[in-house]
Amino acid sequence: MELAQFIRPGDGVVFGQACAEPQTLVESLVAQRASFSGATLFMGVNWSGTVKPEHADHLRLSAYCGSGHNRALADAGVLDIHPHPYSQLARLIRARSIRADVVLVQVSPPNAKGEYSLGLAAEYLVPALEVARTVFAEINDRVPWTHSDKLLQRSEIAALIETSREPVVLPYGAPGPLEQAIARHAVPYVCDGATIETGLGALPDAVLRLLGDRKDLRIHSGSVGDGVVELMQKGVVAEAHGGTLMGTRKLFDYARENPNIRLRSIEYTHNPRVLGQIERFVALNSAVEVDFTGQVNAEVAKGSYLGAVGGALDFVRAANHSPGGVSLILLPAARVVEKLQGPVATPRSEAGVIVTERGAADLRGCTLRERIERMRAIASESP
């Protein structure tokens, strides 16, 4: 496909992230980049590694995160970071602060009504599709038809290609002893009837593996992973609403035409008004490091940008205001530090419960002195 027929120099291009990346279209995009030199790509999590530092010779690269192969782009100095809470991305796209002139999506084959599902992600693609001048679709028969906020008609697609290739996957695998120990200290904070948010990483997934004896759980999250499948099969989780599916074939197959798994726009999943109505909301997020007062660095480690502001702050605040809710930050004890090496993504004013393999430090209602004492007790070295 000759993308230069539709993409102009200086255009803003948005495409699906992580498992939802339209791999063949993105490969064509970087191969033909000289034909629309000066275009800007806005990316999410980059697991495929298709976009490389050398592609910045003609393309301007931007992202909300340094996850996956984005870290190499950031280390090379060619990635512009948007340090915004995830809840603001839709507004920024609609205001053209993040331009979405052209959107590349991976979709499922159409249903009997001729509707193409977004398959593995809705989130910020929904507002991007609504403001885009041009939409390209990669119809991948390996992508499940899922219930998503936006369904596309053929008339909305400027050009399409058909492929049959496995989507990018995220296999966390079985948690090791460290992850299991952290998860065991987190599980007591998840009550029956809770609504759970799970951030990226193996630790939130490890917690889900230990919730098989709970009842009437629900998922409201930016991402939905493999750990949800077994809980839904057991009847522990009734429904899951998320922006994107990030997992493996196990998750993709279970989500196929499953009305209990819905992919929602970022304007729903991260909407403060929606979150404010959820009781017993439990936010499970990991971090690069946390200091003794409860400040969280989720962005930078050893000078490399590898994380994100992301949606953690949106969900932490929601959990703090939810009746019966709680925010849990999960990380190894070695990452509890006296002074952060990176920026503060979540301020100490929003601190909830910090969990390591050494225990849980509940910082709610604590003075700074009390916080330091509790944090030292779960750090690598206690006094």
MARKOLKE-773745 format. One record per residue: residue in one letter; z, x, y of N, C-alpha, C in turn. Coordinates in steps of 0.02 Angstrom, whole numbers, plus 50000, padded with zeros to 5 digits. Each point is the difference from the previous one (the first is absolute). Layout:
N
AZXYZXYZXY...
END
This chain:
383
M500005004249941500004995850059500005004450062E499564998450047499975003750063500494996950050L500585002950004500524997250043499835000550074A499585004850018499835000950070499634994050030Q499744995649957499704993950026500514995550034F500645001049981500524995550023500555003550039I500135006449985500545003650033499725004150057R500294999350059499765003550059500475005850017P499735005250032500445005350024500554997150045G500615002049988500564997550040500324993849972D499724997049948500314994149969500675001849969G500434995049993500605000649961499904996949932V500175003749947499894997749931500684999549966V500134994349968500614998949962499814998549928F500375002849953499874998349929500664999349962G499964996749943500604998749960500325006449976Q500674999849995500375006049982500195000049927A500215006049976500295000949934499554997049946C500284995549959499614997149945499424995750025A500044997750062499494995650028499435003850033E500005006649996499465003850032499334998549966P499484998250040499334999149972499685006949990Q500115003049944499865007149990499275001850011T499544996049975499295001650006499784999650073L500254995050036499824999350071500295005850041V500615002049986500305005550037499645006649985E499805000949938499615005949982499345000250039S499684994250007499384999750040500145001250073L500574997550024500195000850070500065007450018V500365003849961500105007150018499365004049988A499594997949952499385003649987499504999050057Q500014994250032499524998450053500305000850070R500585003150006500385000150063499625002850059A499535004549989499635003050056499564994850035S499854994549964499574994950029500374995650051F500665000149999500394996150048500585004450025S499825005950021500495004850023500424997150057G500655001249997500464997450050500354993649980A499824997249942500354994149975500715001949981T500464995250006500705001149982500184996249937L500315003449952500244996749940500754998750006F500214993949986500714998549995500164999049927M500485004049976500164999949928500734998349989G500134997549940500684999249976500145005549950V500374998349947500165004849947499355002449969N499945006649992499385003049976500145003649934W499914996349944500115003049935499365002949970S499434997650020499385002349969499815007050022G500185001850062499805006650025499285000450021T499664994350007499295000150019499915002850070V500424998050046499965002650069500365006750003K499635005250020500275006850000499995002950071P500375005450011500035003050067499315001850028E499555002249958499345002150025499594994150027H500204993949984499634994250026500154998650073A500495003650027500154999250072499485003350044D499495003149969499465002950041499614994650038H499974994049971499654994450033500434993850009L500564999649964500414994050001500685001550031R500254995350037500695000450024500444996349949L500525003349977500414997349946500684997850027S500204994049983500654997650021500324996149942A500664999450002500364996549947500694998150024Y500314995349965500694998350016500495004249960C499745004249954500445003649954499695006749979G500435004249972499775006449972500025000049924S500024994149970500094999449927499385002349962G500115002649941499465002249957499625005850031H499344999549998499575005450026499985000150076N500304995050032500045000350074500415006050023R500465002349957500405005850020499575006150013A499485000949959499555005750010499624999350065L499814993950018499664998850064500465001650058A500644997949994500485001350054500145007550006D500085003449943500135007250001499425003850031A499394997349992499415003350028499914998450074G500424995750026499974998350071499444995350020V499734996249950499444995650015500174992649994L500654998549990500204993049992500444997750057D499784994750035500414997050052500444994749969I500655000550012500484995449970500184994350049H500004993949974500244994250038500734998949979P500485001850042500714999549982500304993250017H499684994749977500214993350018500334996649940P500494995650011500234995849945499414996049972Y500014998949935499444996649967499874993150030S500524996850023499924993250027499564999950061Q499895005750032499595000250061499255001349986L499835001849939499315002049986499504994350014A500174994049980499534994450011499874999050074R500545000250040499914999150072499575005650029L500115006149977499605005750025499274999449980I499874997349941499314999049978499674994550041R500364994650011499714994450039499895002050073A500425004550026499935002350069499515005850006R499715002249944499525005549996500305006750019S500675000449999500315006650006499865004049937I499974996649944499725002749938499364996149989R499445003350008499364996549998499784998649928A499754994049990499754997949935499314996850009D499545004050028499324997550010499664998849932V500155004449953499704999649933500575000349949V499984995549951500514999949948499675000749932L500275004649960499765001049931500534997449953V499814995349956500494997049955499755000449928Q500485000549955499884999349929500204992949980V499554996349969500154993149983499854998749926S500274994549976499874997849932499334996449997P499724999249941499444995349993500214993150023P499534995850023500194993550028500224995149946N500414995250022500194994649954499444994849997A500144994349968499504994849992499784997050067K500425000750052499834997550066499635005150042G499875005849971499655005350038500465003850047E500654999749989500485003450043500195006849970Y499935005250042500205006749980500735001150020S500415002049952500705001750016500045007250023L500495001350044500115007050021500315004149944G500204996849946500175003549939500675003449999L500045005950034500605004149995500365001050066A499744997350055500355000750064499744994950050A500474997250038499834995650057500255003250064E500655000550007500375003350054499625000850065Y499875006150024499655000750065499254999049994L499744999149939499294998449993499854993050027V500474995549996499884993150023499864999950075P500435002650044499825000150071499385004350014A499915005449963499415004250011499364996249985L500004996149946499404996149982499864994650053E500524997550031499914994650048499725002550067V500065006550014499735002650063499395004549990A499835001449938499465004849986499314997350020R499585004550022499304998350013499604999949934T500175004649955499635000849938500485001149942V499854996649944500415000849939499555002349943F500215005549968499685002349939500464998449942A499724997949944500424998449942499755003749939E500475003049964499865002949935500284995349947I499554996749965500204995249949500115003749935N500635000749981500185004149942500254995449945D499654999949944500204995449946500635002149964R500295005750020500645002249973500584997750044V499844996550054500514997550046500154992749985P500634998149993500164993149983499904995250058W499824993849985500004994850051500734997950008T500265000950060500704998350014500034994950057H500584996950005500114995150054500205003850062S499525000650046500125003850062499894995650061D500325001950055499964995950061499294999150024K499585005049988499314999750025499535000349940L499564995049995499475000049950499345000450038L499555004349976499375001150035499434996049969Q499574997450043499384996949979499435005050008R499474999249962499435004650004499745000450071S500024994550038499734999950068500405004550047E500625001949982500415004250043499895007449987I499605001649950499905006949979499315002350021A499985005450040499355002550024499605003349945A500345003749957499665003449945500515001149944L499765000249939500455001049944499685004349946I500445003149961499775003749941500434997749942E499745000649940500384998249941500175006349961T500635000749980500225005849963500434997749942S500145004749956500464998949944500375006549988R500545000850037500405006149994500744998350008E500415003749965500724998750002500265001350070P500384995250028500315001350065500475005949996V500135003050057500505005350004500664997049976V500375003849959500634997449973500595004350023L500604997149995500615003550017500484999349941P499995004849953500454999649943500655003850014Y500544996450014500645003450011500285002949935G499864996649944500285002349937500734998149995A500305001849943500704998549988500445004350046P500514997050030500455003950044500385005249960G500115005850031500395005349969500754998950010P500415004649976500734999350007500234999250072L499695003650047500204999550070499864993150027E499404997549989499814993350025500444994649967Q500145000849936500424995149966500714999850028A500275005950016500675000350028500034996650068I499505001350042499984996850066499944992549993A499564997849955499894992949990500634996449975R500385003349957500624996949974500504998550056H500025004450050500464998950056499744994650048A499344998749999499704995050044500044993049972V499954999349934499944993549968500574995150018P500635002250006500534995150015499904996350067Y499585002650043499894996850065499474994549996V499674999249943499494994849991500304994249963C500094994450035500324994249970499484995049973D500244995449959499564994549978499754996250062G499374997949997499714996250055499755004250058A500025006749992499785004450054499245000050007T499785001350061499305001450014499955007550015I499555003449965500005007350000499375002750033E500105005250041499445004050026500045006849969T499435002749978499985006749970499525004450039G500265005450026499585004950034499635004349950L499605004750025499625004449957500465005149966G499795002449943500375005249966500294997749933A500205004849960500264998649934500694996950000L500405001250053500694997650000500064992450004P499654996650046500044992649999499774997149933D499495003049971499754997749935500525001049946A500385005550004500545001249951500544994750004V500154997650060500504994750007499754993649966L499364998350011499744993949970500075000149923R499945005849970500045000549927500694998049974L500515000150043500694998649978500234993050019L499544995750022500194993350023499844994549949G499925001949938499814995149949500524994649986D500625001150020500524994949988500124995650060R499625000950054500084995850059499634993449992K500144995450045499684993449998499714998250068D499454996449998499704996950060499855005050055L499715005649983499805004950050499304998350026R499875002350061499344999550030499825006550032I499355001250009499765006050033499654998050064H500205003150055499664999550065499955007050026S499405002949998499955007250010499325001950029G499975006050028499365002650022499565001649940S500315002849948499635001749940500354997249938V499614998549949500254997649936499775005049947G500475002449959499835005049950500094997749929D499895004549953500034998549929500674997149979G500555002250033500664997849980500114992550003V499584996650038500064992750007499764996449937V499535003049964499684996549944500504997949947E500405004649976500484998349947500514994950023L500225000550063500484995250026499714993050004M499364999550017499684993450002499884997449930Q499825004349953499904997849932500644997449969K500575002950020500654997849974500274993850037G499674998150054500244994450039500545001850050V500135006550009500515002250048499744999150071V499365001650011499684999250065499534994049996A500104995350046499604993949999499325001050034E500015003650055499375000950037500035006550040A499415002650014499955006250039499494999150055H500215001150061499555000050058500005007150028G499405002950006499955006850026499345001150034G499965005550036499375001550035499495003349956T500245004049951499545003849959500305001349931L499585000749950500215001949933499915007549993M500545003549985499985007249991500295001649932G499565001249951500245001349932499445002149955T500014997249940499525002049948499654993749973R499595001149949499644994549968500474994649976K500605001849979500504995149978500114994850055L500095002350061500124995550056499374996150018F499435003450002499384996850019499844994249953D500085001249935499844994749951500494994150006Y500645001550012500494994750005499884995750062A499765003150053499894996450063499364995849998R499565001149953499364996549998500114992449997E499774996550052500034992750004500714997349990N500505004150015500704998049991500254996850065P500134993550000500214996650062500695002150024N500395003349958500675002250019500005006850035I499425003250004499935006250038499504998750055R500225000550062499564998650057499975006050046L499395001850019499905005450047499944997150070R500445002250044500074996950066499815004850055S499824997250056499865003950060500645003450024I499915005650033500565003550031500354995550051E499634995250026500304995350049500464994949967Y500035000149934500494996049964500545004549970T499805005249964500495004149963500505003550047H499775002050059500435003850046500184996050062N499884993650000500134995850058500754998950008P500305001950057500724999150008500234992849991R499594995250021500194993049993500034997949926V499535002549961500014998549928500605003549967L500095006450015500545003849970500684997150020G500044997450060500644997350025500234993849963Q499574996949960500184993949964500225001549928I499985006449980500155001849930500745001749993E500344996549955500705001649984500035004949942R500555003849997500105005049946499405004749994F499775002450057499425004550001500245007249988V499755003149948500195006849981499405004750010A500085004750046499465004850014500145006449963L499535002149957500065006249961499495005050026N500235005250034499545004950028500265007149986S499545004749996500175007049992499915003650066A500175006450002499975003850063499905007349986V499745003650049499965007349995500705002950003E500404997750046500695002450007500394995150043V500675000349993500464995950040500565004650023D500204999250063500565004350024500674996549989F500545003650017500674997649985500194993750039T499624998350053500164994050038499564994149981G499525001049955499574994549978499314999850030Q499825005150040499325000350026499525001949944V499414996950000499525000949946499365003350026N499805005549968499355003150010499564998049942A499474996350013499544997849948499305003050010E499955004950045499345002350020499845007349984V500445004650017499835007249999500465003849954A499715004549959500395004649958499705006950005K500425004950017499795007050005499385000750044G499984996350055499455000450047499384996249982S499984996949942499414996249978500124992550010Y499494996650026500044992750008499794996949934L500474997349963499854997449933500224992849990G500344997150049500254993249992499714995350052A500444995750027499774995150049500604996550031V499894997450060500484995050026499954993849955G499384997949988499864994749952500394993550013G500134996449945500334993650007500755000149987A500275006049985500715000449983500444997250054L499875001850063500434997650054499974992450007D499414997149990499934992750002500454996849948F499995002749940500384997049945500745001750004V500175005950024500705001850008500344995250049R499674998850056500284995350049500074993049973A499504997949961500034993349970500584999549952A500105005249959500554999949951500685000050036N500055003750055500635000250037500194993350031H499504995950016500134993650031500014994249950S499805001449938499974994849949500694998249973P500184993649997500644998249968500015002349927G500485004349983500045002649932499525005749987G499635002350050499515005349990500305006950008V499615005049981500225006950006499405004649999S500035005350040499495005250000500255006049960L499615002249951500175005849960499485005550012I500245005950018499575005950005500155004549941L499515001449959500085003649937499715007150007L500385005049981499755006950003500475004649961P499755005849978500435004949966500535002750047A500575001849972500565002650040499815006250040A499535003949974499795006150035499674998650067R499794993750010499664998350062500474996750051V500644999949986500504997950049500195006350039V499875000050064500065006150040500424998850062E500255005550028500384999550062499554998750060K499395002949999499534999250055499304999049972L499664994950026499324998549978499515005450022Q499505001349957499475004650018499394996550029G500014993450000499444996150026500244994450045P499554995750023500184994650047500404994549966V500334996150041500404994449975499544993949994A499874997849939499594994149989500434993750000T500605000449973500484994550001500645002550033P500204997050056500595002550036500654998449963R500515003650017500654999049967500294993250017S499784997050054500244993350017499794994849948E499505001749959499764995449948500235002149930A500465004849996500215002749935500334994649957G499814999949937500304995449952500385003949947V499715000349940500315003649944499535005749980I500265006149997499625005849979500205001649928V499505000949955500145000849929499695006649975T500415003949967499775006149966500264999849928E499855005249961500255000449931500765000949998R500315001750056500735001050003500384993650020G499634994850019500344993850017499664996550058A500344994950027499734996050056500495000450058A499735001250060500405000250061499824993950042D500454995350003499904994050041500215001650071L499525000450045500145002150069500094994150047R499954994049974500054994150042500714999350028G500044999450065500654999150032500415006450007C499715005749983500375006350002499935003650066T500525003550020499955004450058499605006249980L499825004050049499645006249984500415004549955R500655000550013500425004349958500034997449929E500064993549992500014997149933499335001049964R499464999450037499345001149970499935007149973I500215004850040499955007049979500395001249935E500594997249996500415000749940499644997049939R499744994050009499674996649944499355003649979M499635002450050499375003449984500135006849966R500505003550021500165006449967500184998949926A500304994449986500204998549931499404998949953I499434998150027499424998949957499465005350009A500155005150041499545005650010500075005049942S499585005150001500005004949946500675003549994E500315001550057500645003550000500504995950039S500524997649967500534996450034500565004850016P500394998850053500525004650020500565000449948
END
